[in-house]
Amino acid sequence: MGGLGVAAVYQLSGGRIGIPCVLHATTGLNCPLCGSTRMAASLLRGDFVAAWNFNCVVLVLGPLIGLGVGYQLVAWALEWIRLVKLPRLRISPRAVNWSAKLVVAGLLLYGVLRNLN
C-alpha cells in the first residue's frame, strides 16, 4: 500500500516527486528495484506494457509477496478478534532460507543483465 501511495504522488506530481535510487544517482547503473515507482505509476494509469518495461521482476514478485503477506495478516487478524481461524502458511526454515537466497540471486542477476543493454 505504501508503494502505491508513493506511485500516486509520483503520478500526480507529473514525475517530479519520487524516490531516487542512490546506486543510479552515484554510478548511473540501474539496481534491481530501479523503475519500481514508475512501474506502479504506470499500473495506476492502466498501462501494463509500460509497467512491464519499467521493471518486470517487481511487477511479478510484488503481487506474489503481497498476497502471501496479506493472507498471513488477515488470518492473524481474524484469529485475534476470534472470528475464524484460517489455516496459516507453514514454510520450513530450510525452504525460507533457500527461497530467500534464490530471490536475492535472481535480483542480482537481473540487476547485472539490465545494465548490459
C-alpha positions in Angstrom: 0.0 0.0 0.0 2.9 2.4 0.7 4.3 1.7 -2.7 1.0 2.6 -4.3 0.9 5.7 -2.3 4.4 6.8 -3.5 3.4 5.9 -7.0 0.2 8.0 -6.7 2.3 11.0 -5.5 4.7 10.4 -8.4 1.9 10.3 -10.9 0.0 13.3 -9.5 3.3 15.4 -9.5 4.0 14.6 -13.1 7.1 12.6 -12.2 8.7 15.4 -10.2 8.4 13.7 -6.8 9.7 10.2 -6.4 12.2 8.0 -4.5 15.7 8.5 -6.0 17.9 5.4 -6.3 21.3 6.0 -4.6 23.1 3.5 -6.8 21.7 5.1 -10.0 22.4 8.6 -8.8 26.1 7.8 -7.9 27.0 5.3 -10.7 24.4 5.6 -13.4 23.7 1.9 -13.1 20.2 0.6 -12.6 19.6 -1.5 -9.4 17.1 -4.4 -9.5 14.5 -2.1 -8.0 15.0 0.9 -10.3 11.8 1.8 -12.1 9.5 0.4 -9.4 7.9 3.8 -8.7 7.4 4.4 -12.5 6.1 0.9 -12.9 3.5 1.3 -10.1 2.5 4.7 -11.6 2.0 3.1 -15.0 -0.2 0.5 -13.4 -2.3 3.2 -11.8 -2.8 4.6 -15.3 -3.6 1.2 -16.6 -0.6 0.9 -18.9 0.6 -2.7 -18.3 3.1 -2.6 -21.1 4.9 0.4 -19.8 4.8 -1.1 -16.3 6.4 -4.3 -17.7 9.1 -2.3 -19.4 10.0 -0.3 -16.3 10.5 -3.3 -14.0 9.2 -6.7 -14.9 10.6 -8.5 -12.0 9.0 -6.3 -9.3 5.8 -6.5 -11.4 5.7 -10.3 -11.0 7.2 -10.7 -7.5 5.5 -7.7 -5.8 1.9 -9.1 -6.0 3.0 -12.6 -5.1 4.8 -11.4 -2.0 1.9 -9.0 -1.2 -0.6 -11.9 -1.4 1.4 -14.1 0.9 1.9 -11.4 3.5 -1.6 -10.1 3.2 -3.1 -13.5 3.7 -1.0 -14.0 6.8 -2.1 -10.7 8.2 -5.8 -11.3 7.5 -5.5 -14.8 9.0 -3.8 -13.4 12.1 -6.3 -10.5 12.5 -9.4 -12.8 12.1 -7.9 -15.2 14.7 -7.1 -12.3 17.0 -10.6 -11.0 17.0 -11.8 -14.6 17.5 -14.0 -14.6 14.4 -12.5 -17.5 12.5 -9.2 -19.4 12.4 -7.8 -19.7 8.9 -5.0 -22.1 8.1 -1.7 -20.3 8.2 1.0 -20.7 5.6 3.6 -23.0 7.0 7.0 -23.0 5.4 10.0 -24.8 6.7 13.0 -22.7 7.8 15.1 -24.5 5.2 12.6 -23.6 2.4 12.6 -20.0 3.6 16.4 -19.9 3.6 16.7 -21.3 0.0 13.8 -19.2 -1.3 15.5 -16.0 0.1 18.8 -17.0 -1.5 17.1 -17.7 -4.8 15.3 -14.4 -4.8 18.4 -12.4 -3.9 20.5 -14.3 -6.6 17.7 -13.7 -9.1 17.6 -10.0 -8.3 21.4 -9.7 -8.5 21.3 -11.4 -11.9 18.5 -9.2 -13.1 20.5 -6.1 -11.9 23.5 -7.2 -13.9 21.6 -8.1 -17.1 19.6 -4.9 -17.2 22.8 -2.9 -17.2 24.3 -4.7 -20.1 21.9 -3.0 -22.6 
